[in-house]
């Protein structure tokens, strides 16, 4: 399922252009548009996206709801909370598809907003304010520890530029994203910067203006030293 197909599915469900782009922007920030993306901190113990997905699909005894107390986020929307992951797994099994099936996750996202997050659904189906749509999905539907609105707005604006006029950015339909390897490097830099007193936020591997500003300040201080 391509990004365009995701956009079309969200629009067909009733979202405004801005609602669909705000939702996709949050998917890009959460799961880098990958439906098999397992939270990066799982990498530290050697769980790849493919291995994790296969484990959930093939081992009926695996604790997908809590990951044995580790609580890894998973998929396009990085579902993490126990009851939400349980519903996602039940939905996948009811369709007879992999937990990593992208179309299933998009359909689940729509149903979850409609049934469990009606305030979000109301905004993304009526609002033509891109900031409002992106922000309500971030703050209410996703509610991550690090609310990097600036990064998500960059994704939302890129989505608007493409989905409303593909010729603006050419033939590629890929949204801006941060590959897991890149995120790991950035996260390592954030950890180094935090030890040096230049970074206070929880390390998330996302590059934003605050990150670059702190990095420049640290480099300037190193040069002075």
C-alpha angles and dihedrals in degrees: 000000000000127000089255090054090050090051092048092049092052091048092047089053090058107269120142118239088260092046092052093046092047090051093048090047089058091048089053091051095043106039103008087242090295119128092199096050111132116197110279095238087068087068089071090072095041104260110146122199091250095047093047093049092048091049092054092045097046107029111069090189096056112115100233091163096066105002087232091305096315094103100206119192114235141193137356093330097030093239106205112154114098100238093045092051090048090054091046091052093047090049092051092049092047087059095042094236137123119278084241096056106131099207090050091052093049091050090047091050090054094047092045092053091047096048107028104023105038093156089058092045091051091055098044092049098046110025125091092187108107093198093050093049094046092046097049092050089048099045102035110021100034102020096178125184090248111047099199096178093164093061092045092051089053088054092045092052091048089050091050091049092052104036094046095041117010092185090068093076101019131238100329114100094190118122120220107275140165114237116227092247090053091047090052091054092048091047090052089051090049090053091050090047092049092053088050091050098250100106127050104168125093107272109254103159093242120135113221137152092272090055094050092045092052091045092051091049092050092049091048090052091048091052091049090050 
